[in-house]
């Protein structure tokens, strides 16, 4: 590549983006480090006029945007004004007798404005200030030249100084000019901090944490280093991620870029291939072979570990979602927000420990288009101006995520993304105990209700944990139970349930948001589910026409197992109001609901922290006509105590006055008319969950709280209860617990 090619640039008139090719350039690619680069950029700004971002592309891309480019534009404007006003022209310098008073002034001004101001504006300002001092001395020493020198000072040099002092660059540098010498670039390094990315990436990367940010924590997620900072004078934190692709040496960059260019030229075009579940595996294998071959051709020495690392990075930016996958790999990241217009602000996240955080990752318009295209292909759903919303669930390395995407015409500024990261494994009741979302008694009650074949709605606001709690309730069913799920966006971890040998069938209905005509409406999907055999029925979210079909099925007795679903609502009455008034279910049909469970996201007194809690377990009684609230149709079995920060049983529950629990008991010979036996069974279930958490903490084995162990524990609990009943005629709760604990300890030792 010759020098001319190295200096070529590309300019986008629509975005004002200037990209300069610095590959092969002897001066490097840094405005702050190299005066030749600064001069080249300012020359192009003078020529192109409207520049909003500058990219210097070498092995990495260095992007200057926002206020940094504005500072360069201000300097270019000053130079342009000086030239247009002919401020330093010979005609403006006055008669020849004045020039004899300071013969070097014309050349000095030409040097400062035409040369120095382009490559070192701070140096130009310092030189102008020095020239003013020199003229003041000359005025004292040469009274005959006083008038001419005063004119030079007031009408030329002072004007130059004032013009520069109005610029942001000089204002930032001015307090630090003591002892400054021309050519010193240290001040520029403090002022200009480009976003850096490898040249195969689209996303920009903030190379340093914010100034004055307070370091809080450092941890690793795979090969990604994460640092957390507290923003000074702000309530939010800063999430600083350092993916391995930003720290590769030049040799690895060259190999990776060559492999990427080859892969880009041979990427598959068929949607069937792109949708394939094995596409990542295929890309990884092809990429690994490609990197090995390229490294050999380039005589690059790479270990097996290096090749695996580069293949993983290559797959992430070809078959994957790029930098989004870096964030989604972190178990602490719960939500990701990419607001429109995407290129104007960094990606925002919600962190499980630090809540709302800014990140150092700044996507581009090309990023957003790439993500949207991949989501369209993988979901099979449209996203365009006629269908401006896309709601889908996809598998990503390390877990699953739900994507809600908006574009024009709904979003005036183009593409925007809201991403909800689901846990890698399903939530379980022991995990909720560990997170303090519920008490052991509440966990025991939910387990008892799941076994009792009730109809249950789990309600709460967005992000309250409704779907996670629904997953935990499903895991209280024995794997042999036939389960049919209906969802418009697949959020339940069906794959994990199947891996645990659950007898489960998943149905996907038409989204009420996107209304894809090729998908089956929710009410028809529900009626289809009822024809798929006697089964527990799980509705991902009750929010449209399926509500009527669901209550119709419950009222005619078509369901003899657990019926559970989620719904938006802040209380039992809020759920009733939504079902009856919003979804059009007849009032008396609502009586088919047995239990409403309310989960909420609560805030701390200072308003800075949020936490999820189970706040109500309400039974729906059947003897009311018009208003269940006034006629005693809602009876709380458990209520949240803010003072104790946990959910507590009500007198109705402890005294055995629950109609739903007594109805369940009436169908079991050992429990019928024996509230004490029911109470002991609920407590037994809760104690088992509590013991699992205690042993997981004590042994440092958090996997004991995961779905695999939870299912094994439930199965063993039922088998022990059956065996003791057959042996003794009655299964004593204490004996069940002791036998279960013996099994649990033996199972842990066997691992």
Buried (B, 14 or more C-beta within 10 A) or exposed (E): EEEEEBBEBEBEEEBBBBBBBBEEBEBBBBBBBBBEBBBBBBBBBBEBEEBBBBBBBBBBBBBBBEEBBBBBBBBBBBBEEBBEEEBBEEEEBBEEEBBEBBEEBBEBBEBBBEEBBBBBBBBBBBBBBBBBEBBEEBBEEEEEBBEBBEBBBEEBBBBBBEBBEEBBBBEBBEEEEEEBEEEEBEBBEEBBBBBBBBBBBBBBBBBEBBEEBEEEEEEEBEBBBBBBBBBEEEEBBBBBBBBBBBEBEEBBBBBBBBBBEBBEEEEEEEEEEBEBEEBBEBBBEBBBEBBBBBBEEEEBEBEEEBBBBBBBBBBBBBBBBBBBBBBBBBEBBBBBBBBBBBBEBBBBBBBEEBBBBBBBBBBBBEBBBBBBEBBBBBBEBEBEEEBBBBBBBBBBBBBBBBBBBBBEEEBEEBBBBBBBBBBBBBBBBBBBBBBEBBBBBBBBBBBBBBBBBBBBBBBBBEBBBBBBBBBBBBBBBBBEBBBBBBBBBBBBBBEBBBEBEBBBBBBBBBBBBBEBEEBBBBBBBBBBBBEEEEBBBBBBBBBBBBBBBBBBBBBEEBBEBBBBBBBBBBBBBBBBEBBBEEBEBEBBBBBBBBBBBBBBBBEEEEEEEEBBBBBBBBBBBBEBEEEBEEEEBBBBBBBBEEEEEBBBBBEBBBEBBBBBBBBBBEEEEBBEEBBEBBBBBBBBBBBBBBBBBBBBEEEEBEEBBBBBBBBBBBEBBEEBBEEBBEEEEEBBBEBBBEBBBEBBEEBBEEE
